[in-house]
Amino acid sequence: ARCQCKMEAKERRNCGYPGITAEQCRKAGCCFNSSVPGVPWCFSPKAKKVRKVCPADSHARINCGFPGITAKECERKGCCFRSHPAGVPWCFYHRVVEE
């Protein structure tokens, strides 16, 4: 994403090799900007910001527990707990979403 390539020139970490083209650099998943001399033109993008959320769709839940698990036991495992609706896992894994 474009915002992952916006950084100070001094923050750039080399992601290419001498003579790499903009197209080759981008195909490798890197950022390319040749406007600043003396720093890497092909550089690693910033890491994506992600966060964990409990899925709102009960049918998207992936089981993280066992029948009869308590909320406390589930949360100790680092999972989400919702005791409704019936017929779906009540203890389930988080989803990771990009911000």
MARMARDREN-268306 format. One line per field, with one value per residue (C-alpha): residue in three letters; y, x, z. Coordinates in steps of 0.001 Angstrom, whole numbers, plus 500000, padded with zeros to 6 digits. Example, Ala and Ser with C-alpha at 12.3 -4.5 7.8 and 13.67 -1.06 7.14 Angstrom:
<atoms>
resn: (ala,ser)
Y: (495500,498940)
X: (512300,513670)
Z: (507800,507140)
</atoms>
This chain:
<atoms>
resn: (ala,arg,cys,gln,cys,lys,met,glu,ala,lys,glu,arg,arg,asn,cys,gly,tyr,pro,gly,ile,thr,ala,glu,gln,cys,arg,lys,ala,gly,cys,cys,phe,asn,ser,ser,val,pro,gly,val,pro,trp,cys,phe,ser,pro,lys,ala,lys,lys,val,arg,lys,val,cys,pro,ala,asp,ser,his,ala,arg,ile,asn,cys,gly,phe,pro,gly,ile,thr,ala,lys,glu,cys,glu,arg,lys,gly,cys,cys,phe,arg,ser,his,pro,ala,gly,val,pro,trp,cys,phe,tyr,his,arg,val,val,glu,glu)
Y: (500000,503539,504597,501816,503512,506984,507337,509526,508785,507900,505170,503283,499711,498415,495924,495665,495582,498142,498928,497440,498998,500401,497550,494849,496478,496622,493038,492028,493686,496703,500474,502512,506222,507611,511265,511264,510618,508719,506456,503185,503765,500286,499846,497724,498990,499779,496880,496743,497666,494838,494181,491200,491230,488732,487936,489345,486641,483581,481293,482593,481310,478776,476591,477276,475287,472189,471463,473018,475364,478354,481953,482171,479019,480286,483732,482133,480449,483922,483332,485036,483788,484404,481965,482523,481537,477784,475455,477406,477490,479672,479751,480822,482365,486066,487309,489578,492647,495357,498916)
X: (500000,501148,501090,503575,506134,505868,508854,511853,514804,517005,514486,514830,516176,517608,515379,517100,520420,522417,520632,517248,514393,511227,509225,511592,511570,507770,507436,509619,507082,509280,508904,510746,511563,514616,514113,516602,520279,522512,519811,518293,515847,514383,513459,511356,507836,506654,505007,501227,499310,497088,494826,492963,489164,486503,484509,480973,479627,478954,479391,482944,484055,486879,486723,489383,487960,486029,482431,481717,484725,484211,484744,487750,489369,488755,490204,493232,493906,493833,490559,487157,484133,480455,477869,475379,473948,473518,475138,478376,481646,481427,485212,486834,489963,490450,490685,493548,492521,494620,494072)
Z: (500000,499320,502968,503779,501499,503041,505356,506004,503696,506692,507718,504427,504548,501299,499510,496148,494384,492385,489123,490070,488125,489686,488142,489467,492900,493109,491848,494810,497166,497869,497550,494906,495044,493223,494213,497120,496280,498689,500182,498966,496112,496474,500128,502473,503201,506726,508503,508206,511326,512457,515409,516803,516863,517825,514665,514718,512376,514549,511525,510983,514390,514544,517626,520260,523153,524084,525116,528513,528559,530833,529819,532149,530681,527155,527833,529529,526181,524557,522720,522453,524420,523641,524990,522182,519751,520131,517616,517086,519069,522163,522593,519324,517838,517129,513548,512551,510554,508910,510045)
</atoms>
